Amino acid sequence: MQLRKTMMMLTALSALSVVMTGCPGDEESSITCSIDGDCLDGEICHPTAKVCAQTCDAAGECPDSAKSECTAVSATDSRKICKCTLSTLCSNEYGADVICSDLDKVCAPKCTTDASCGTGRTCDTATGQCKAGGNTGTTCTYGSCAAGEVCNATTDKCEAAATCSGDAQSSCTYGQFCSGGKCADAPKPTCGNLEGKPAASFDPGATTSTGNIIYSVEKVSFAADPAGCPGATNPIKVVPRVSFYVKSGTVPADQSSFQGFFYVRTDKGEVPLGSGNLFNYTKAADQKSASVSVFLCIPDVQNVTMGFYFTNGNGYCASFSR
């Protein structure tokens, strides 16, 4: 987070030029965040740790507190960030109450309560580390339970996930999907793209919840394509592959039969997806689940966050790096 250190130094120098009782830059120099906009240029708000993390292409770009590796945020978020290994390095740079998170590998304030760790985690107050799991039986909302648990749409309580086989819905209930032999709630969308939209607060137990469930969005390609995406403002092609299943009936017969399928940009603008955007459509033998690739042209950026949903279904956020 060298950018953050520079900003803090500039703020301190500016404060010397006037007589003031407060420090106007304190709020800007905080490493905690809620969205990417709370962070400095070259940083993102870590989706689970909720701290600003510096983006990178190589470990050599990272600060002393996190210079051992430059890797993807998670298995489902390909954006690269600087990650830490030692709490002492984080404390040296940001203070004694900041440690290297065991779960997220970023510098983060020590937790003091379960609430300070976020949904699906508990706080080890002796170490200040947030731990995964431990929420069985607690009140939940869809997608809020810890790994290995699901939110029961009838009781609104976290419960141990049932076993399953294969992928898509398998033997899991509507809104869940089979992942590694266990049922899991589809990932909760946390990107700003879907903020305020019904898909972001999807509840599988609601009577209006009848739409397709998106359970996976993976990157196929993300590169410059002047021929496929002509024009100076949109020269970049990104192709995600979206996997989904239906609550009832069967999946669309072909890619020209899709209805109520949307891509949501970071500015919250929606793009209906149809035969002009969709290709390489494959369906499961039972016609209950399918995968389709989406062709999109976007501005010339290195990182992109995308939102997807079907009408009356769940929202799904995916972040990719070139």
Secondary structure by P-SEA (a helix, b strand, c coil): caaaaaaaaaaaaaaaacccccccccccccccccccccccccccccccccbbbbbbccccccccccccccccccccccbbbbbbccaaaaaaccccccccccccccccccccccccccccccccccccccccccccccccccccccccccccccccccccbbbbcccccccccccbbbccccccccccccccccccccccccccccccccbbbbcccccccccccccccccccccbbbbbbbbbccccccccccccccccccccccccbbbbbccccccccccccccccbbbbbbbbbccccbbbbbbbcccbbbbbbbbcc
